Amino acid sequence: MLDFPPWKKTLIGVVCLLGVLYAAPNLFPSGTFASLPEWAPGKEINLGLDLQGGSHLLLEVDIETVERQQLQSLLDSIRVTLREDRIRLARRLQVEGQNVVFMLQNPADREAVRSSLIGDNLGIEVETTDAGEFRIGLSESEWLERQDSVIEQTLEILRIRIDELGTTEPTIQRQGENRILVQVPGIDDPEQLKTVIGTTAQLTFHLVDDSVSAAQAEAGRIPPGSMLLPSDEVDSAGQPLNYLVRRSVVVSGENLTDAQPSFQDNQPVVSFTFDPIGGRKFGDATSENVGRLLAIVLDGTVISAPRIQTAILGGSGVITGRFTVQAVNDLSLLLRAGALPAPLFFLEERTVGPGLGQDSIDAGKIASMIGLVAVVVFMVLCYGLFGLMANIALFFNMALIFAVLSGLQATLTLPGIAGIVLTIGMAVDANVLIFERIREEIANGRTPISAVDSGYRRALTTIVDANVTTLIAAVVLFVFGSGPIKGFAITLSIGIATSMFTAIMVTRFVVVSWLRRKRPAALPI
């Protein structure tokens, strides 16, 4: 245990030096080392919501809307199948509860229709009667799979949208069946966050139906295949304008590849680019409808209806409207991230001010300093020179903890600070075990070098067992905990690893170096 070959000395020196270098940026103002390369020691620990301030939102995905959309999609699919098979109905297709219901004109077609529907639509359950009535719905397993898919898609889109805001380390996680927790540190405008998160951002392009006027459509004369939509524009009397548009979609936001804020005629606009399929559809539609109005519809509202002056064949264009610069930035962000598959409800909203976060940081600093000073004084009083050596290792231990957290770009929260404070006490625990064992060996008549060697050798098993059991508890907390509990588990786990390294390697190296240089007749312990 007292042998230190050159490679081991080099390893200890390099690890300790890197720990100090990577922890040091946290002592300087934020962004001081931002220009350094990614691998360089310039990263800082991110502060969590409870320390930095920010927004806490609890969202609920509108699963009922998703269910209605899925049933409508199933109804449309069944209608196409029946039309292709030339099946006549005695009662039209309609949605009742969680099923699509219809009745055949000829009950003899029952089995043929049943076979055709099951072949075209996997994951559905079909109930029939002898009279030719059909009740068709999604199976429970299929519905749960689609629901999970909607939740996961929502989570991914929320991550993209929030990352576009430039925030660091947001927390976005699922809670229960259809709820999502969002915590975003550093956001000082929660209303903007709610707007970015809650907007569905379903973009579609429709041709304006000019067969009848909007006034006639408002009076109830809506032609088949058209629909009346509100707009952001107002008439001379200040009343919102409505547009009569064709239901068929020329091209949808699914074909967008990019959307960026821009300016046209000194007005903020959104420039967009389609993928090859969307570009071809857009080009064909504008080529065939020069002179007509093309409505740009966002979440059921016409935001702009420009006239097609010429064919647009480049697969790109601009969206104009009554936009502010902030609105253009937000709309571009939403279109880049994609449309949410379902509306969101805000169940809970909390805003943590930076003042409260600063109070927490100050309290954490005070607690850490008190704990650190108490441990340092205790070790010196109890173990003298050896306690001073353990305190040197404690310094490197703290540096390594902050270095690892900085390198991982971890988010430090109040429970994380609690884990660091706990680690300060645990860091000297291994040294206490070793020093007490060395005292016992000296009492048994061993020489200083033999006592130190035996103390480290015999205490090693106890140290490993104690730290492994604590590490198991930390892993369990991380796996089954959430949010703050995970933060505590991470800092505790890192502290366990670094304290074992500093106790077994750093302190032992310092003690052995002192022994070989001084060769004392008695140990000051």
N, C-alpha and C positions, 0 to 999 in steps of 0.2 A: 504493500500500500504506500510505501515511501519512495517508490521508483518513478521518476518522471523523465522518460526519454524525450529527446528534442522535439519530436512531432507533437507530443502531448503538450509541452510547454508552448509551442507555436499555436496549437489549437486554442488553448485557454486565452492566450494573448489576443489572437484574432477575434474570437467571439466577444471578449470583453470590450475591445476597441470598437467593433461594429455596433455593439449595444449602445455605447456612449454616443457614437456618431449618429445613429438613426434615432436616438431619443432626443438629441440636442435641439432639433428644429422646433420642438414643442415649447422651448423656452423663449423663442423669438416671436415677434408679431406674425400673425397669419399671412401667408403668401410671400414671406421673405425669400424662400428658396424655391418658389414656383417655377423659375426658369431652368432649374437643374434637370438633367435627363431623368427618365422614369425610374431607372435603377439606382440613381444616386440617393443618398440619405437626406431627402428634402421633404418627405411626406410628414403630415401631422395627423394626430388623432382627431377624428370627427366627433363633435359633441352631439349627443342625442337630443330628443325633443324636450326632455325634462331639464336639460342644461342650457341648450341654445335657444329654446323657445320655438314655437311653430304651431302647426295645426294638427288636431286629432279628429278624425272623422270615422264614424261607423256607418257603413252603407249596406243597403239591402237590394239585391238584384230582383227585379220584378219578374218572378218566375211565371206568374199568371199570364203576363203578356207573351212570354216565350211559348207557353202552352197553346195560347190562341193562335200564334203564328205557325206553330208546328201542325196544329189541326187544320188550319187554312191551307197550308202547304200539302197536307195529306189529301184534303178535299180536292184541290186542284189536280193532284196526281191521279186520283180516282176518276175524276171527270174526263181526263185525257184518255185513260185506259178504256172507260166505257164508250167514249166517242169512237175510238179506234176500232173497238169490237162491235160497233153499231148496236149497242144494247139500249133498248127503250125503257124508260122509267115510268112507274105509276105515281111516284112521289119524288120530287126533286131532291137533290143532294142538299143536306143542311147539317150544321153542327148542333148536337144536343149533348150538353154536359161535356164529357171527355171522349165523345165518339162522333164519328161521321155516320149519318143515318140516311138511308134511301130505300126505296122499294121497287122491285122489278115489275114491269108490266107483264112479263111472262115468267112465272115461277119455275118453269122448266129450265131456264137458263142459269138457275142458281149455282150448280156445281161448276159450270164452265166459268162463270164470273168469279166465283170463289178461288178457283185455281189460278186464274189470270191475275187477280189482285195480290194473292200471296206471292206469286212469282215476281211481280214487279216491285213489291214493297216489303222488304225484309223488316222484321221486328214489329210486325203488326199482329193484332188479334182480331179474328173475324168471327162474328156470331150471326147465324142465319135462322130464319124460321121457314116453315113449309110454305107460308104465303109469299115468300120471296123478299122478306124484309132483311136488310143488312144493317148491322151495327159494327163499325170498324174503329179500332183505337190502337194506340201504341201499347205494346207490352210494358210491364213494369220495369223490366231490366233495360229495355230500349229507352224508356223515358228517363230513367236514372242516368244512363250513359249520356244522353243528350243534355241533361241538366248539368252534369259534371263538365261536359264540354263547353257549355255556355259560361259557367263560372270560371273555368281555366282561361277561356278566351278573354273574358272581362278582366281578369287579373293581368294578363299579358298586355292588353291595351292600356290599362291604367299605368303599368310600369313604363311603357313607352312614353305616354303623355307626361307623366311626372318627371321622368328623366329629361325630357325636352325642356323642362322648366329650369334645368341647371342646378337642382338641389342635390345634396349629398346624403347618401345612405337613408333613403326613405324606407319605411316599413310598410309593406303591402302584403297582407296575408289573409287567408280565408278563415272565417270563424263560423262554425256550425255548417248548416246545409247551404244557405244562400246569403250569407253575410260576409262583408269584406272590411277589414280594419286597415285604415290608411293613416300613417303618422309621417308628417313631412317636416323635418327640422328646418328652421331658417326662413319659412314663408311668412312674411309680415302682412300679406293680403289674403286672408282665408276665402274671401268672396271670389277672387280670381281663381283660386284653387278649386272651389266648388263648381265654378263655371266650366273650367277645363275638364274636370272629372265627370260632371253630370251630363254634359251635352252628348247626345247620341252620335251626332255628326254623320248622319246618313245622307250622302250627297247623290243626287240624280239629276239628269238632264231630260227635259220633256219639251216637245213642240207645243206651242200655244195653239189651241183650237180657236180659229177665227170664224167658224161657221155661224156662231151666234155671238152676241155681245155679252160682256160680263154681267151687265144689268139684267139681260134676259135669263142668264144662267142663275143669277141670284133670285130671280122670280120663280125658279123651279124648272126652267127649260134647259136641262143639262143633257146634251146628246149622249147616246150610248158610247162607252169607251172613253169618256172624258170625266174630269173631276174639277171641282172648284176649290182653289187653294188661296189662302191669305198671303199677303206679301208685307214686306217692310216699308213699302212706299205708301204715300198718302196723296189724296186728290187735293184740288184747290180749296175744298171745304175742310180739309184736315182729317178726312175719313180714310181708313185703311183701304187700299186698292186690293181687289181680288182678281185672280187670273183663272181662266178656264184653260186647262191643259189636258193633253192626251194622257191616258193612263199608261200607255206603253212607254217604257224607258228607252231613250235613245242610247245612253251610255250611263253607267253608274260609277260611284266612287271606288268600287272594287278594282277598277282598271287604272286608278291613279297610281303613279310611281313616285311623284314628288309634288310638293306644294310649298311655295315660298312667298313671303311678303315682298311686295314691290311697289313701285309708283308708276302711274300713267297719267299724263297731263296734270302732274302735281297732286294727284289724288291717290290715296293708299288702295292698292288692289292686291289680289292673290293670283300669282302666276302658277299654272299647273301643267303637268306633263302626264300623258297617258302611256300605258304599255302598248306594244304593237297591236293587240286586239282592240283595245279602247281607241287608239289612234285611228285605226281603219274604220271603226263604227262612227266615230266623230267626223271623220273626213267624208264618209258617204252621206251622213245626215246633213251636213252643211252644204255639200255639193248639190243635193237634191232639193234643198229647201231655201235657196237664196231668196232673201226678202222677207222671210217669215221670222217671227219671234221665237227665240229659244229660251225657255224658262230654266233657270238654275235653282233647284229646290234643295234646301237643307232642312232636314227634320220636319218635312211637311209644310214649310214656309218658302215662298218664292223670294229669294234674296236679290235676284236680278233677272231681267228678261230682255237681253240685248237683241237687236235685229241682226240677222245673218247678212252681212254685207257681201261676203265672198266665201268661197270654199276654204276651210281651214284644214290643210292636209298635213301639217307638220306634227300632229299629235300633241299640240300644246296650245294654251290659250290663257286668258286672264278672266277672273271673276271680279266684276265691278259692282258697286252698291253703295249704300249709305254707311260706309265703314269709317271707323277711327283707326289710328295706327295700332292701338292695342287690340282692337277687334280683328284687324288683319293678321296680326301676329298669332292671336289665339286660334283663329280659323285655320291658318296654315298648319299650326301644330296639330289640331284635331284631324285634319285631312291626311296629314302624313302618318299619324298613328293608326288611322282606320276607325271605322264605325263600331260603336259598342253593340253587341248582339242583343242587348235588352236595356230598358231604362233602369235607372238607379234611384233609390230613395235614400235621403239623409236621415238616419235615425238618431244620431248623436253627433254633436259638434263641440269641441273644446279647443280653446286657444290658450297656449302657455306663453306668457310674456317673457321677454329676455331678462327682465329684472328678477323674476322669480328664479330663472335658470342661473343667473349670476349669483344669487344668494345661495343656491345649492352648490355651485362651484366653490364659493368661498367657504361654506361649511365643510365641504369635502376636503379642501386644502387644510383647514384647521384640524380636522379629525386626523388626516394623514400625518401632519406634522407632529401633533401630540403623540400619536401612536409611534411614529418613528423615533422621536426623542426619548420616549419612555423605554422603548426596546433598546436603544443605544446605551442609555444610562444603566439599565438593568444588566446588560451584558458586561459592561466595563466593571461595575461594582461586584458582580458575581464571579467573573472569570479573568479580570485584570487584562494582561496583555493579550491573552487568547480571545477575550471578549472584544478587544479592539480589532483583532484580525477578523473576527466574525462580522463586525460592523463594516469593515471594508468590503467584504463579500456581499453584505446587505445592500451597499451602494450599487454595486454592479448588478445585483438582482433586480433592483428597481429600474435601473437603466435598461436591462434586457426586457422587462415587462413592457415598458413604454416603447421600446424599439420594435418589439413584435406587434404591438397594437398599431403602431404607426405604419409599419410595413404592410400589414394586412388592411390598412385603411378602416380599422374597426371603429364602431361607434361607441363612445363612452357615455354611459348613463349613470344615474345615481346608484343602482345596484352594482354597476361595474366598479364605481368608486369604493363601494362597500367590499367588493371582492379584493380590491387592491389593499385596503386597510387590513383585511383579514390576512392577506398574504404577507404583510409586513411582520405580523406575529408568527405566522407559520414558517417564515423564511429562516428564523433562528432556531426553530424547533429541532431540526436535524443537528445543528451545532451543539445545542444543549445536550442531546443524547450522547453525542461523541465526547464532549468535554466531561460529562459525568462518568462516562466509561473510562476515560483516561485517568480521572481521579481514583477510581476503583483500582485500576492496574498499578498506579503509583503506591496506593495503600498496601497492595500485595507485594511490594518490594521490587517492582520492575524498574529498569533504567529509563530515563526520559525517552530515548528513541524507541525502545521496546514498548513502552507504555503508549506512546502515540500510535505506533504501528498496530498494536493490538486493539486500541480504542476504536480506530477507524474500521479495522477489519470486523470486529464483533458487533459494532453498532450498525453496520451497513444493512444487514438483513432487516433489522427493526425499522430503519429509516425507509427502506423500500416498501415494506408492508404497510406502514402508516400512510405513506404518500399514495400508494396504489389504491387503498381503500377510499381515501379522500377523492382521488381522481374518478373512481367508479361512481361515487355520489355526484360529482360534477357532471359526468357524462349523462347520468340519468336525468338530472335537472335540465340539461341541454336538450335531450331527446323529447322529454315529455312537457317541458316548460314552454313558455312563449314570451316574446318581447323582453321585458326587464329580467325575467328569470334566466333567459339565455345569455344576456349580457353578464350577469353575475357568474354563471357557469363558465363562460369563456375566460374571463379574467382570472377566476380561481384556477382553471386548468393551466393557463399560461404560467401563473404564479407557482403552481406545483412543479412544473417542468423546470423553470428557471431556478427555483430555490434548491432543487436537487442538484442541479449543475453547480451552483455557486457553493453549496455546502460540501459536496463530495469532491469537487475539482478545485475551485478557487481558494476556499479556506484551507484545504489540505495543502495546496501548493504554497500558500503563504507560510503556513506553519512549518512545513518541511524545509523551505528555503531558510527560514529563521533558525531552525534546529541545526542545519548543516553549517551555517555561517558562525553561529555562536557556540554550539556544542555545550549547552549549559549542564551543570551538575544536577540542578533541580529545576522543575518546571514551575513558572509563575502562574499557577492555575488554582 
